[in-house]
Amino acid sequence: MAENLKSPLPDPQPSDRPPARQLPEYLPARMLNEFVYCPRLFFYEWVDALFAHNADTVEGALRHEKIEGKEDALPSPDGEERFHSRSVTLSSERFGLIAKIDLVEGEGEKATPVDYKKGRPAETPEGPAAWPADRVQICAQALVLRDNGYRCDEGIVYYDATRQRVRVPIDEALVTETLEALEAAKALAASGEIPPPLVDSPKCPRCSLVSICLPDETNLCAATDALVAGRQLELFPDSPESPPFPYLPAEPRRLVPARDDLRPLYVTGHGLTIGKTGEVLRIKDREKVVQEVRMNEISQVNVFGNVQLTASALQGLCWAEKPIAHFSYGGWFYGLTTGLGLKNVFLRRAQFARASDREFRLGVSRSLVASKIRNQRTLLMRNHVEPPALVLRQLKHYAELAESAESTEELLGIEGVAARLYFQHFSGMIKREPEDTDPAFSFEFEKRNRRPPVDPVNALLSFAYALLTKDLTIVCHTIGFDPFLGFFHEPRFGRPALALDLMEGFRPLVADSVVITALNTRMVTSEDFVRVGPAVALKARGRKAFLRAYEQRMDTLVTHPAFGYRVNYRRVLEIQARLLARVVTGELSRYAGFETR
């Protein structure tokens, strides 16, 4: 017996299927509505606990807030009086359902659930009718009422847009349809596998989660992946039957906003205090208010140096999920203060598993490094006073080598050689004016140096990389990644490795480009620098000017090379990170970096 206990256990076998998930005891009737409307939307909202508001959901939430503010007790089914009870919550152990019913009308044991909807009913030859998802939701509410002793023969859906009540008979056919949807929804949630997006659906443009779901983009990438895999198996790739390569099956609709309405807030003054009154942040210099900002107009708060935040401001920003980024006065990114963030850990679990997979890491790293080298080449072509042809050819060659590197060590070598070539010619992209003759703060650039940067150009590059690292760290938190576990950069204490991974392709396009623009347009001049020992740093005026240049760059519209629509760089960062999440969870087979022409 003792020998049996000591016998070696079989090695755990990796599985491509995600482990089954433990489900909550009850499924909300509202989630059943989402499942019938779109299984992927249901998965995001119930399983991944993701939600985002748009104008429709905000309006709907405000209407329900009024209804829920008038909560009434529901009389016992044994009584005989008429009742009109608002905002009633009941559950059914038999079906594993829970429902918050807007209104229950009835008399004695007879009860009729009434559900309020913002939109309009379906138009049929027989007149207004409830939509399929609404029919299933009202039936689920009726089943919960029946399980609590009430007789429920019909439900009512009230559509606010047309101010019409639509009656829904609770017959056997609808009950069967609802119970089948209930079982299918639970099975989907337990499987842990997110269903594919809807294809060219008219539902997507008005869905509040469309910028998270990216339906057309995900379908396009999946189709391209399948096509590439199929083409690799062909013996005669140039046969007439073969589609042109690369083949894009359709042009995706731009369903995500081109820009965010919210803007980052930067607080750079020495000794300032950020307080909060109501929903307004008040920035004070001692007792004098220097600026007031509404919290619902900002996306994040960036504080530099000795800036204090009151407990009220901290709590309010955490509650509103507005991250606070902390920088040293010299621009070193220290860290973030955030709220609870995402409540789902499944993406992180997949990320940790993938980080142990050498082939997966190498595949992602190849794409990251190849995109970075191509974007460096593009920046030289666009901005160098005389682009060196030999260097351009070499960078093109190294990008191709990166795509076929057989180890991380080889990839690091290729990246290093390409970076040296690129920075050797970086100074050719900077215009020098006669005023910039101060030898202490020359804009001559020889090579990268940091910790501390000893010349103005390196000081600006380091600051730009710190800002970009901050933004990608916030994006990682927003999506549900752990920013400290990457695939190309090895984990190291205090280093957001995944944010640095995602940043590779954007270093030239965003950070380097901001430095070149700030210097060439004289937004920053030699008078904006100060030397402290060997280090060179920006003065307050120069820091403000550079932050303005950085935000202008992040707000620049750019055409996405794969999807063909124009969005700003801040939106591109999130799209690329969400595509990487699709690859990590297995929904897509390869990651394509962002490259411009």
C-alpha positions as CSV (number, residue, x, y, z in Angstrom):
1,M,0.0,0.0,0.0
2,A,2.8,2.3,1.0
3,E,4.6,1.6,-2.3
4,N,1.4,2.5,-4.2
5,L,1.2,5.8,-2.5
6,K,4.9,6.5,-3.4
7,S,4.5,5.6,-7.1
8,P,5.1,8.5,-9.4
9,L,2.0,10.4,-10.6
10,P,1.5,10.7,-14.3
11,D,2.6,14.1,-15.7
12,P,-0.3,16.5,-16.2
13,Q,-1.1,16.7,-19.9
14,P,-1.7,20.1,-21.4
15,S,-5.1,20.6,-22.9
16,D,-6.1,23.0,-25.6
17,R,-9.5,23.3,-24.0
18,P,-9.9,25.8,-21.1
19,P,-10.9,24.2,-17.8
20,A,-14.6,24.2,-16.9
21,R,-15.6,27.1,-14.8
22,Q,-17.7,27.1,-11.6
23,L,-20.9,28.9,-12.2
24,P,-22.8,31.1,-9.8
25,E,-25.9,29.5,-8.2
26,Y,-28.4,31.6,-10.2
27,L,-28.4,33.0,-13.7
28,P,-30.1,36.4,-14.0
29,A,-33.1,36.5,-16.4
30,R,-31.5,39.6,-17.9
31,M,-28.5,37.5,-18.9
32,L,-30.8,35.1,-20.7
33,N,-32.0,38.0,-22.8
34,E,-28.3,38.8,-23.7
35,F,-27.7,35.1,-24.6
36,V,-30.6,35.0,-27.1
37,Y,-29.5,38.4,-28.5
38,C,-25.9,37.4,-28.9
39,P,-24.1,34.5,-27.1
40,R,-20.8,36.4,-27.3
41,L,-22.3,39.4,-25.5
42,F,-23.7,37.1,-22.8
43,F,-20.2,35.6,-22.4
44,Y,-18.5,38.9,-22.0
45,E,-21.1,40.2,-19.5
46,W,-21.8,37.2,-17.3
47,V,-18.6,35.1,-17.6
48,D,-16.0,37.7,-18.1
49,A,-17.9,40.4,-16.0
50,L,-17.2,43.0,-18.7
51,F,-19.4,45.9,-19.3
52,A,-19.2,49.3,-21.1
53,H,-21.8,52.0,-21.4
54,N,-22.9,53.7,-24.5
55,A,-25.6,56.3,-25.0
56,D,-28.4,53.7,-25.2
57,T,-27.3,51.8,-22.0
58,V,-26.9,55.0,-20.1
59,E,-30.4,56.1,-21.0
60,G,-31.8,52.7,-20.1
61,A,-29.9,52.7,-16.8
62,L,-31.4,56.1,-15.9
63,R,-34.9,54.9,-16.6
64,H,-34.4,51.7,-14.5
65,E,-32.9,53.8,-11.7
66,K,-36.2,55.6,-11.4
67,I,-38.2,52.4,-11.4
68,E,-35.9,50.7,-8.9
69,G,-36.2,53.7,-6.6
70,K,-39.8,52.7,-5.9
71,E,-39.4,49.2,-4.5
72,D,-42.6,47.6,-3.2
73,A,-43.3,44.4,-1.3
74,L,-44.9,41.6,-3.2
75,P,-48.0,40.2,-1.4
76,S,-48.3,36.5,-0.7
77,P,-50.1,34.4,-3.4
78,D,-52.5,33.4,-0.6
79,G,-54.1,36.8,-0.5
80,E,-57.0,38.2,-2.5
81,E,-56.2,41.8,-2.9
82,R,-55.1,43.5,-6.1
83,F,-51.4,44.5,-6.1
84,H,-49.0,46.6,-8.1
85,S,-45.4,45.9,-6.9
86,R,-42.3,47.6,-8.4
87,S,-38.8,46.3,-8.6
88,V,-39.3,42.8,-7.2
89,T,-36.4,40.4,-6.9
90,L,-37.3,36.6,-6.8
91,S,-35.4,33.4,-7.5
92,S,-36.1,29.9,-8.5
93,E,-33.9,27.1,-7.1
94,R,-35.5,24.6,-9.5
95,F,-34.4,26.4,-12.6
96,G,-31.4,28.2,-11.1
97,L,-32.8,31.6,-12.2
98,I,-33.0,35.0,-10.5
99,A,-35.0,37.9,-11.8
100,K,-35.4,41.5,-10.9
101,I,-38.9,42.3,-12.2
102,D,-39.6,46.0,-13.0
103,L,-43.3,45.6,-12.1
104,V,-45.6,42.8,-11.0
105,E,-49.4,43.4,-11.5
106,G,-52.0,41.0,-10.2
107,E,-54.7,39.9,-7.9
108,G,-54.6,37.0,-5.5
109,E,-52.5,34.2,-6.9
110,K,-52.5,35.6,-10.4
111,A,-49.4,37.7,-11.3
112,T,-48.2,39.3,-14.5
113,P,-44.6,40.5,-14.9
114,V,-44.1,43.8,-16.7
115,D,-40.6,44.5,-18.2
116,Y,-39.7,48.0,-19.4
117,K,-37.6,48.4,-22.5
118,K,-36.1,51.6,-24.0
119,G,-36.6,50.7,-27.7
120,R,-39.5,49.9,-29.9
121,P,-41.3,46.5,-30.5
122,A,-40.9,44.3,-33.6
123,E,-43.2,45.1,-36.4
124,T,-45.2,42.1,-37.7
125,P,-48.3,41.7,-39.9
126,E,-50.2,41.0,-36.7
127,G,-49.0,44.3,-35.2
128,P,-46.3,45.1,-32.6
129,A,-44.6,42.0,-31.1
130,A,-41.9,41.4,-28.5
131,W,-38.4,40.6,-29.8
132,P,-37.2,37.0,-29.3
133,A,-34.7,38.0,-26.6
134,D,-37.4,39.9,-24.7
135,R,-39.9,37.0,-25.0
136,V,-37.4,34.7,-23.4
137,Q,-36.6,37.1,-20.6
138,I,-40.3,37.7,-19.7
139,C,-40.9,34.0,-19.8
140,A,-38.0,33.5,-17.4
141,Q,-39.6,36.0,-15.0
142,A,-42.9,34.2,-15.3
143,L,-41.2,30.8,-14.5
144,V,-39.7,32.4,-11.4
145,L,-43.1,33.8,-10.3
146,R,-44.7,30.3,-10.9
147,D,-42.0,28.7,-8.8
148,N,-42.9,31.1,-5.9
149,G,-46.6,30.1,-5.9
150,Y,-48.1,32.5,-8.4
151,R,-50.2,31.7,-11.4
152,C,-48.7,33.4,-14.4
153,D,-50.3,33.0,-17.8
154,E,-48.8,36.0,-19.6
155,G,-46.2,38.7,-19.4
156,I,-46.0,42.3,-20.7
157,V,-43.2,44.1,-22.3
158,Y,-43.5,47.9,-22.3
159,Y,-41.6,49.6,-25.1
160,D,-40.9,53.2,-24.1
161,A,-40.0,54.5,-27.6
162,T,-43.6,53.8,-28.9
163,R,-45.2,53.7,-25.4
164,Q,-46.9,50.4,-26.2
165,R,-47.6,47.4,-24.0
166,V,-47.0,44.0,-25.8
167,R,-48.6,41.0,-24.2
168,V,-46.6,37.7,-24.3
169,P,-48.6,34.4,-23.6
170,I,-46.5,32.0,-21.5
171,D,-47.4,28.8,-23.4
172,E,-45.6,25.5,-23.5
173,A,-43.7,26.4,-26.7
174,L,-42.2,29.5,-25.1
175,V,-41.4,27.7,-21.9
176,T,-39.6,25.0,-23.8
177,E,-37.7,27.6,-25.8
178,T,-36.7,29.4,-22.6
179,L,-35.5,26.3,-20.8
180,E,-33.5,25.3,-23.8
181,A,-31.9,28.7,-23.9
182,L,-31.2,28.5,-20.2
183,E,-29.4,25.1,-20.5
184,A,-27.4,26.3,-23.5
185,A,-26.3,29.5,-21.7
186,K,-25.1,27.5,-18.7
187,A,-23.3,25.0,-20.9
188,L,-21.6,27.9,-22.7
189,A,-20.5,29.6,-19.5
190,A,-19.2,26.3,-18.1
191,S,-17.2,25.5,-21.2
192,G,-15.1,28.6,-20.8
193,E,-14.9,29.0,-24.6
194,I,-16.1,32.3,-25.9
195,P,-18.3,31.9,-29.0
196,P,-17.2,33.6,-32.3
197,P,-18.6,37.1,-33.1
198,L,-21.7,37.6,-35.2
199,V,-21.0,38.0,-38.9
200,D,-21.9,41.3,-40.4
201,S,-24.8,41.7,-38.0
202,P,-26.9,44.8,-37.7
203,K,-26.9,44.3,-34.0
204,C,-23.2,45.1,-33.6
205,P,-23.1,48.9,-34.4
206,R,-25.4,49.7,-31.4
207,C,-23.9,47.2,-29.0
208,S,-22.1,48.9,-26.1
209,L,-19.4,46.2,-26.0
210,V,-18.5,46.5,-29.7
211,S,-15.1,48.1,-28.9
212,I,-14.3,45.2,-26.6
213,C,-15.7,42.5,-28.9
214,L,-14.2,43.9,-32.2
215,P,-16.5,41.6,-34.2
216,D,-15.5,42.4,-37.8
217,E,-11.8,42.7,-36.9
218,T,-11.8,39.3,-35.1
219,N,-13.7,37.6,-38.0
220,L,-11.3,39.1,-40.5
221,C,-8.2,38.0,-38.6
222,A,-9.6,34.5,-38.1
223,A,-10.4,34.2,-41.8
224,T,-7.0,35.4,-42.8
225,D,-5.3,33.0,-40.3
226,A,-7.3,30.1,-41.8
227,L,-6.5,31.2,-45.3
228,V,-2.7,31.5,-44.5
229,A,-2.8,28.0,-42.9
230,G,-4.5,26.6,-45.9
231,R,-2.2,28.2,-48.4
232,Q,0.9,26.8,-46.6
233,L,-0.4,23.3,-47.3
234,E,-0.8,23.8,-51.0
235,L,1.7,22.3,-53.3
236,F,1.0,24.7,-56.1
237,P,0.3,28.1,-54.5
238,D,0.1,29.9,-57.8
239,S,-2.6,27.7,-59.2
240,P,-5.5,29.7,-60.9
241,E,-7.9,28.4,-58.2
242,S,-5.9,30.0,-55.4
243,P,-7.2,33.4,-54.2
244,P,-4.7,36.3,-54.3
245,F,-2.4,36.5,-51.2
246,P,-2.9,38.0,-48.8
247,Y,-6.7,37.6,-49.2
248,L,-8.9,39.8,-47.1
249,P,-12.5,38.4,-47.2
250,A,-14.2,41.7,-46.4
251,E,-13.6,45.2,-45.3
252,P,-14.6,45.5,-41.7
253,R,-16.9,48.3,-40.6
254,R,-15.4,50.9,-38.3
255,L,-17.6,50.2,-35.3
256,V,-15.3,51.6,-32.7
257,P,-15.1,55.4,-32.2
258,A,-12.2,57.0,-34.0
259,R,-11.3,58.9,-30.8
260,D,-12.1,58.9,-27.1
261,D,-14.2,61.6,-25.7
262,L,-12.2,61.5,-22.5
263,R,-8.8,63.2,-22.2
264,P,-5.8,62.5,-19.8
265,L,-5.2,65.1,-17.1
266,Y,-1.6,66.1,-16.4
267,V,-0.7,67.9,-13.1
268,T,3.0,69.0,-13.2
269,G,3.2,71.9,-10.8
270,H,5.4,71.7,-7.7
271,G,3.5,71.4,-4.4
272,L,0.0,71.3,-5.9
273,T,-2.9,69.5,-4.2
274,I,-5.8,67.6,-6.0
275,G,-9.0,67.5,-4.1
276,K,-12.6,66.6,-4.9
277,T,-15.8,68.4,-4.5
278,G,-18.8,66.5,-5.8
279,E,-17.8,65.2,-9.2
280,V,-15.2,67.9,-9.8
281,L,-11.5,67.7,-9.2
282,R,-10.1,70.9,-7.8
283,I,-6.3,71.5,-8.2
284,K,-5.0,74.0,-5.7
285,D,-1.7,75.8,-5.2
286,R,-1.9,76.2,-1.4
287,E,-5.4,77.7,-0.9
288,K,-5.8,79.1,-4.4
289,V,-7.8,77.0,-6.9
290,V,-5.8,76.9,-10.2
291,Q,-8.0,74.5,-12.2
292,E,-11.2,72.6,-11.9
293,V,-11.9,69.4,-14.0
294,R,-15.1,67.3,-14.2
295,M,-14.2,63.7,-13.5
296,N,-16.5,62.4,-16.2
297,E,-14.4,64.3,-18.8
298,I,-11.0,62.7,-18.0
299,S,-9.7,59.2,-18.7
300,Q,-6.7,59.2,-16.3
301,V,-4.7,61.5,-14.0
302,N,-0.9,61.9,-14.3
303,V,0.9,63.5,-11.5
304,F,4.6,64.6,-11.6
305,G,6.8,65.1,-8.5
306,N,5.4,66.5,-5.3
307,V,1.7,66.6,-6.0
308,Q,-0.7,65.6,-3.2
309,L,-4.1,63.8,-3.6
310,T,-6.7,64.0,-0.9
311,A,-8.4,60.9,0.4
312,S,-11.6,62.1,-1.2
313,A,-10.0,62.5,-4.6
314,L,-8.2,59.1,-4.4
315,Q,-11.5,57.3,-3.4
316,G,-13.5,59.1,-6.1
317,L,-10.9,58.3,-8.9
318,C,-10.7,54.6,-7.8
319,W,-14.5,54.3,-7.7
320,A,-14.8,55.8,-11.2
321,E,-12.0,53.5,-12.5
322,K,-9.8,56.5,-13.5
323,P,-6.2,55.3,-13.0
324,I,-3.6,57.7,-11.4
325,A,-0.1,57.5,-12.9
326,H,2.8,58.6,-10.8
327,F,5.9,60.2,-12.2
328,S,9.0,61.6,-10.7
329,Y,9.6,65.3,-11.4
330,G,12.1,64.3,-14.0
331,G,9.6,62.1,-15.8
332,W,10.4,58.6,-14.4
333,F,7.3,56.4,-14.4
334,Y,6.8,55.1,-10.8
335,G,3.5,53.2,-10.9
336,L,-0.3,53.3,-10.9
337,T,-3.1,53.7,-8.4
338,T,-6.2,52.0,-9.7
339,G,-9.6,50.8,-8.5
340,L,-10.4,47.1,-8.3
341,G,-10.2,46.8,-12.1
342,L,-11.5,43.7,-13.9
343,K,-13.0,40.9,-11.8
344,N,-12.2,38.2,-14.2
345,V,-8.9,36.3,-14.0
346,F,-9.3,33.9,-16.9
347,L,-7.3,36.0,-19.4
348,R,-4.5,36.2,-16.8
349,R,-4.6,32.5,-16.3
350,A,-4.2,32.0,-20.1
351,Q,-1.4,34.6,-20.2
352,F,0.5,32.8,-17.5
353,A,0.1,29.4,-19.3
354,R,1.2,30.9,-22.6
355,A,4.2,32.6,-21.0
356,S,5.6,29.1,-20.3
357,D,5.2,28.0,-23.9
358,R,8.5,28.7,-25.7
359,E,7.0,28.4,-29.2
360,F,4.2,30.7,-28.4
361,R,6.5,33.3,-26.9
362,L,8.8,33.1,-29.9
363,G,6.0,33.5,-32.4
364,V,4.7,36.6,-30.7
365,S,8.2,38.0,-30.3
366,R,9.0,37.6,-33.9
367,S,6.0,39.7,-34.9
368,L,6.8,42.4,-32.3
369,V,10.4,42.8,-33.4
370,A,9.7,42.6,-37.1
371,S,7.1,45.4,-36.8
372,K,9.4,47.5,-34.8
373,I,12.2,47.3,-37.4
374,R,9.8,48.0,-40.2
375,N,8.4,51.0,-38.4
376,Q,11.9,52.3,-37.7
377,R,12.6,52.0,-41.4
378,T,9.4,53.9,-42.2
379,L,10.3,56.7,-39.9
380,L,13.7,57.1,-41.5
381,M,12.2,57.2,-44.9
382,R,9.7,59.8,-43.9
383,N,11.9,62.2,-41.9
384,H,15.5,61.7,-42.7
385,V,17.0,64.6,-44.8
386,E,18.7,62.0,-47.0
387,P,17.5,58.5,-46.2
388,P,20.6,56.2,-46.5
389,A,19.6,53.5,-49.1
390,L,22.0,50.9,-47.7
391,V,20.5,51.3,-44.2
392,L,17.0,51.0,-45.5
393,R,17.9,47.8,-47.3
394,Q,19.6,46.4,-44.2
395,L,16.6,47.2,-42.0
396,K,14.3,45.5,-44.4
397,H,16.6,42.5,-44.4
398,Y,16.7,42.4,-40.6
399,A,12.9,42.6,-40.4
400,E,12.7,39.5,-42.6
401,L,15.3,37.8,-40.5
402,A,13.3,38.6,-37.3
403,E,10.3,36.8,-38.7
404,S,12.3,33.5,-39.1
405,A,14.4,33.7,-35.9
406,E,14.7,30.3,-34.3
407,S,15.4,31.5,-30.8
408,T,14.8,34.5,-28.5
409,E,18.6,35.0,-28.3
410,E,18.8,35.2,-32.1
411,L,15.9,37.6,-32.1
412,L,17.5,39.8,-29.4
413,G,20.7,40.0,-31.6
414,I,18.7,41.0,-34.7
415,E,16.8,43.6,-32.7
416,G,20.0,45.1,-31.3
417,V,21.8,45.3,-34.6
418,A,18.7,47.0,-36.2
419,A,18.4,49.4,-33.3
420,R,22.1,50.4,-33.6
421,L,21.7,51.1,-37.4
422,Y,18.5,53.1,-36.7
423,F,19.9,55.3,-34.0
424,Q,23.2,55.8,-35.9
425,H,21.0,57.8,-38.4
426,F,18.5,59.3,-35.9
427,S,20.2,62.7,-35.9
428,G,19.5,63.0,-39.7
429,M,15.8,63.4,-38.8
430,I,16.4,66.4,-36.5
431,K,16.5,69.9,-38.0
432,R,19.0,72.2,-36.4
433,E,18.3,76.0,-36.2
434,P,21.0,78.7,-35.7
435,E,19.5,79.4,-32.3
436,D,20.3,75.9,-31.1
437,T,24.0,76.5,-30.8
438,D,24.2,76.3,-27.0
439,P,27.0,73.6,-26.5
440,A,25.5,72.7,-23.2
441,F,22.2,71.6,-24.7
442,S,23.0,70.6,-28.3
443,F,20.6,68.6,-30.3
444,E,23.4,66.5,-31.7
445,F,22.6,62.8,-31.2
446,E,25.2,60.1,-31.3
447,K,23.7,57.1,-29.4
448,R,21.1,56.1,-26.9
449,N,22.0,56.8,-23.2
450,R,19.8,56.8,-20.2
451,R,19.8,56.5,-16.4
452,P,20.4,59.4,-16.6
453,P,20.2,60.8,-20.1
454,V,23.1,63.1,-20.6
455,D,21.8,65.1,-23.6
456,P,18.5,66.8,-24.6
457,V,17.5,64.3,-27.3
458,N,18.0,61.3,-25.0
459,A,16.2,63.1,-22.2
460,L,13.2,63.5,-24.5
461,L,13.4,59.9,-25.8
462,S,13.4,58.6,-22.2
463,F,10.5,60.8,-21.3
464,A,8.5,59.7,-24.3
465,Y,9.1,56.0,-23.6
466,A,8.0,56.5,-20.0
467,L,4.7,58.1,-21.2
468,L,4.1,55.3,-23.7
469,T,4.9,52.6,-21.1
470,K,2.4,54.3,-18.8
471,D,-0.3,54.3,-21.4
472,L,0.3,50.6,-22.4
473,T,0.4,49.6,-18.7
474,I,-3.1,51.2,-18.3
475,V,-4.3,49.4,-21.5
476,C,-3.1,46.0,-20.0
477,H,-5.0,46.6,-16.8
478,T,-8.1,47.7,-18.8
479,I,-8.1,44.5,-20.8
480,G,-7.3,42.1,-18.0
481,F,-3.6,41.3,-18.7
482,D,-1.0,41.2,-16.0
483,P,1.4,44.0,-17.4
484,F,4.4,42.4,-15.6
485,L,4.5,39.1,-17.5
486,G,5.5,39.5,-21.1
487,F,6.4,37.2,-24.0
488,F,9.5,39.0,-25.4
489,H,10.8,40.8,-22.4
490,E,11.7,38.6,-19.5
491,P,10.1,39.2,-16.1
492,R,12.2,41.5,-13.9
493,F,11.4,43.2,-10.7
494,G,9.4,46.4,-11.3
495,R,9.4,46.1,-15.1
496,P,6.0,46.0,-16.9
497,A,7.3,43.4,-19.4
498,L,4.0,43.0,-21.4
499,A,3.6,46.8,-21.7
500,L,7.1,46.9,-23.1
501,D,6.3,44.1,-25.5
502,L,3.3,45.9,-26.9
503,M,5.3,49.1,-27.0
504,E,8.0,47.7,-29.4
505,G,6.2,48.6,-32.6
506,F,5.0,51.9,-31.3
507,R,8.4,53.2,-30.1
508,P,9.2,54.8,-33.6
509,L,5.7,55.6,-34.5
510,V,4.7,57.4,-31.3
511,A,7.6,58.1,-29.0
512,D,10.4,58.8,-31.5
513,S,8.0,60.7,-33.7
514,V,7.0,63.0,-30.8
515,V,10.6,63.8,-30.1
516,I,11.3,64.7,-33.8
517,T,8.1,66.8,-34.0
518,A,8.7,68.6,-30.8
519,L,12.3,69.6,-31.8
520,N,11.6,70.3,-35.5
521,T,8.6,72.5,-34.8
522,R,10.4,74.2,-31.9
523,M,7.8,73.3,-29.4
524,V,10.8,72.4,-27.3
525,T,14.0,74.4,-27.6
526,S,17.4,74.4,-25.9
527,E,16.1,76.9,-23.4
528,D,13.7,74.3,-22.0
529,F,16.5,72.1,-20.5
530,V,18.4,72.1,-17.3
531,R,21.5,70.1,-16.3
532,V,21.7,68.5,-12.8
533,G,25.1,66.9,-12.5
534,P,25.5,64.7,-15.6
535,A,21.8,64.4,-16.2
536,V,19.7,66.6,-18.5
537,A,16.0,67.2,-17.8
538,L,13.2,69.4,-19.0
539,K,12.2,72.6,-17.3
540,A,8.5,73.0,-16.4
541,R,7.7,74.9,-19.6
542,G,9.4,72.4,-21.7
543,R,7.6,69.5,-20.0
544,K,4.3,71.1,-20.6
545,A,5.1,71.7,-24.3
546,F,6.3,68.1,-24.7
547,L,3.2,66.7,-23.1
548,R,1.2,68.7,-25.5
549,A,3.2,67.2,-28.4
550,Y,2.7,63.7,-27.0
551,E,-1.1,64.1,-26.7
552,Q,-1.3,65.6,-30.2
553,R,0.5,62.5,-31.5
554,M,-1.7,60.1,-29.6
555,D,-4.8,61.9,-31.0
556,T,-3.5,61.7,-34.6
557,L,-5.7,59.6,-36.8
558,V,-4.0,56.8,-38.6
559,T,-5.2,54.1,-41.1
560,H,-5.1,50.7,-39.6
561,P,-3.2,48.5,-42.1
562,A,-5.3,45.4,-41.6
563,F,-8.8,46.9,-41.2
564,G,-8.6,50.0,-43.4
565,Y,-10.4,52.5,-41.1
566,R,-8.9,55.5,-39.4
567,V,-8.6,55.7,-35.6
568,N,-6.2,57.6,-33.4
569,Y,-3.1,56.1,-31.9
570,R,-4.6,55.9,-28.4
571,R,-7.4,53.7,-29.8
572,V,-4.9,51.7,-31.9
573,L,-3.0,50.7,-28.7
574,E,-6.1,49.2,-27.2
575,I,-7.1,47.4,-30.5
576,Q,-3.7,45.8,-30.7
577,A,-3.7,44.7,-27.1
578,R,-7.2,43.2,-27.6
579,L,-6.0,41.3,-30.7
580,L,-3.1,39.9,-28.6
581,A,-5.6,38.8,-26.0
582,R,-7.4,36.9,-28.7
583,V,-4.2,35.1,-29.6
584,V,-3.4,34.4,-25.9
585,T,-6.9,32.8,-25.4
586,G,-6.6,30.8,-28.6
587,E,-9.3,32.7,-30.5
588,L,-6.8,33.8,-33.1
589,S,-3.7,31.8,-34.2
590,R,-1.2,34.6,-34.7
591,Y,-0.5,38.2,-33.7
592,A,0.1,40.7,-36.4
593,G,1.9,43.9,-35.3
594,F,0.9,47.4,-36.3
595,E,2.9,48.8,-39.2
596,T,2.4,51.9,-41.3
597,R,3.6,52.6,-44.8
